[in-house]
Amino acid sequence: MSSIRRSGVEGLYLIGSLTGKDLIKPAMNQGWEVIEYIGKRPVEPIDNALLSARLRLIPGDSVEDQLATIRSQVPLWRDTPLP
């Protein structure tokens, strides 16, 4: 699944408890991301600031760069697709 909550079925998006998140606030945030994506507007994932704070000691200019660094150095994560 990608960062825009797309499922393996074209045009079907998953939010809320289907993605393993609690309902209400996280589901609303995920829903907003999906609507913005469908509207072809760029959107930063709602949890990007939290991830950035947690990954601050990992080299990289963005969360995506930091996750790529982790993938390249941790064998368990090497084959894990990035969003």
N, C-alpha and C positions, 0 to 999 in steps of 0.2 A: 504494500500500500504506500502511496506517496504522501508527501506533506499536505496535500489538499484533500486527503481522506477518500481518494478514489478507490473503489473496489476493483476486483478483477473483471467486473461486468461494466462495459462501456456505459457511461451516463449514470451509474449507481454510486452514490457517495455514502460513507458510513460515518456517523457521529454518535456521541453519547456512549451509552453502555455497550453498544456493539463493538466499540474500539477498546473496551476495558476501562473506560473512564466513568467516574461518578456522573450522575445526571445534573441538571440545572446549569450552574455556571460554566463548567467545562464544555458541556454539550452546546450551550449557547455560543461560546467562543468558537467551537469547531464549526457550528452551523454558519456563523458569520464568515469564517475562512472559506467555506465552500461557496457561499453566495458571492463573495468577492471574486473568487476564482472563476466561477461560471460567468460573471460579468466582465471577465478579462481585465480585472484591476489587480495590480501587484499587491500582495499581502504578505507581511511578515508573520510567521506563525506566532500565535498568542503566547506560547511558552518560550519564545526565543530569548527574552530578557532573563528568564530564570536559568535557562541552559547556559547562556553567556556568563552569568555569575558563577555557576557551578563549574564551568570549564575554564575559568579565567587563567589558570596556571598552565593550560595546554597551549602550545604555540599555534598561531593561526590568526588571520585577520577577521574571521567570521566563525559563527557556530559551525557552518558547513565545513570550513577548513579544519577546525578543531576535531570534528567528528571524523574527517578523512585522516587526520594524523593518528587518531586512536585506532581506526581500522587498519592502518598500515603497520602499526606496532603491536597490536594485540591479536595473536593468531585466531582466537575464538571469534573475533568480530570481523576478520578479514573478508569473509564471504557474505557478510550482512549488508544488504542493499541500503544505501542512504536514501532518505526521502527526496 
